[in-house]
Amino acid sequence: MTVCVRCEKPMVALDADRPTNYQFDNALWIGFHGGYGMFVDNLEANLPTNTEEQWVRNSDARDEYGYCDYFMPEGKLVDNLDYVPTYNEERILPGRPDYEAVLCHECAHTLCEWHPWLAKLLNPHGSHAHRRQYHLEHPNHRGWDYER
C-alpha cells in the first residue's frame, strides 16, 4: 500500500475499482533527478542489480552446430536482447528519478504553506480539482474548480 511520505495516511486511488500505485486523489508526486557530480547523485540506486543478465555467454549464443553469426572472440560476451534491468529501489515515476515521494492533498498544501517559492511554482490554489464531498467538508478551500 502506498502512503503519504509525511503523515503516512494511505493514498486513495482515483477509481476505487482500479487499484493503482501511481494515480491517487489529489496526490503530489515529487521526483528528484541528478547525476554524476550533481547535488543528487544516488549512484547505488541507479545501478541495476541484475547486470550479469544483460550478457549472453559465448556458449549460449551459438547455434545448434556451434557456430555464431557474428564475430565473438572466445570468452567475450554479447548483449542479451531480452534484458530488462531491475533495481534495489522501486520507482513509480517515469524517467526513474533518483528519489521520489508522494504527498497526500493536505500535506501538499502544508508543504506549499511552509515554502512560498514552491507554492509559486505549483500554484496550489489553481492546479488541481476536488470532489464534491471535499467541497462540502472544506468550504474555505480554494481550487480551480471552485471558480465555476
N, C-alpha and C positions, 0 to 999 in steps of 0.2 A: 504494500500500500504506500502510495506517495503522500507525504505530509509536508506541511509548510516548514521551511527551514528555521523559522523564527519561533513560532508558537506551537509547532508540532500538531496542528489541527489537521485531520485527514482532508485531503483535497477531494472535491466533489466534481465528478465528471459532468460535462455539459449535457450529455444524453445518458440518462440512467440505464438505458437498455444496451448501451455500448461501452463496456469498460475501456479505459484508456490509461496510459501512463504519461500523457502529454497535455491534452486539452481539458482544462479544468475551468470551472466557473470563475471568471474574472481573476484568474491567476496571473502573476507576473513572473515570467521566466527570466533569469539573469544568467548570462554566459560571459566568461572572461576568456579572451584569446590572447595568446602571446607567442613567444618563440625564443630562439636562442639569443641570450643576452638581453632579453626584454624583462620588464617588471614581473610578468607572469612567464615562467619557464618551467612547466611541470613535466620534465623530461621522463620521469619514471612512468607516469600515467599514459604518456603518449607513445610509448614503445609497445608494440604488440607482444603478447605473451606466447604466441604460437609462431614465432618467426621461423622455426625449423620447418614448419608445414608449407612454407612458401616455395620450397625446393623439392624437386623430384630427383632422387638419386640416379646415378648412371644406369644401374641395372633395371630400374623401374621405367626408364624412358626408352628402352629398347623394344623392338617388335618381337614377335614370336620366333624369329630366326636369329635374334641377337644383334640386328642392325639398327642403327639410328639414322633418322632422316637428316640430321644436321651434324655439323662438326662439334664434337664434345670430347675433349681430352679425358682420359681415364681419371676418375676421382673427382672431376668437376661436377657442378650441379647446374640444373636448368630450372627456369621458373615453372611453378605449378599454376596452370591457368585457372584452376578451381579454388585457389587460395582465398580465404576470407579472414582478415585479421580479427583477433579477439584481444580485449584489453582488460587490465586489472580493475578499472573503474568503469561502471556502466555509464553510458552517455545517452541522453534523450534528445538534446537539441541538435539540429542539423549543423554540420560543419565541425563537429567534435570540439567544443571549447575546452580549454584546459580545466576550467572549473565551471560548474553550473549549479544553480539552486532555484527553487520555486517558492514564491511567497503567496499566501492567500490574499484576498482582496483587502482585508483590514490591515494586514501587515504591510502591504504595498503602499497603502495610503500613509501609514505611520512612517515608513521609510522616506516618503516624499516630504512629509512634515519636518522630519529631522534634517533633511538635506535639500535646501531650496534649489541648489543647482540641478539636482536630479529631478525635482518637480518641474523645473523649467524645461528640461529635456523630454520628460514623459508626458507633461500636461495631464496630470491625474484627474482633473475635473472635466476633461473633454475627450479622453482617449478610449473610454470603454462604456458599455451599456449595462443595464441592470434588469433583473427580472422583476415582474410586478410585485411579488412578495417583498423584495428588498425595498422597493419604493415605499410600501406600506409600513415597514418596520423602521425605516430611516428617512423620515420626511425632510430632514435638513441636508441630506447628502445630495451632491450635485453630480451630474454626468451628462454626456452629450444627449442622452435620451430624455433627460428631464426638461430640455429646452422645447420639446414638442408639445 
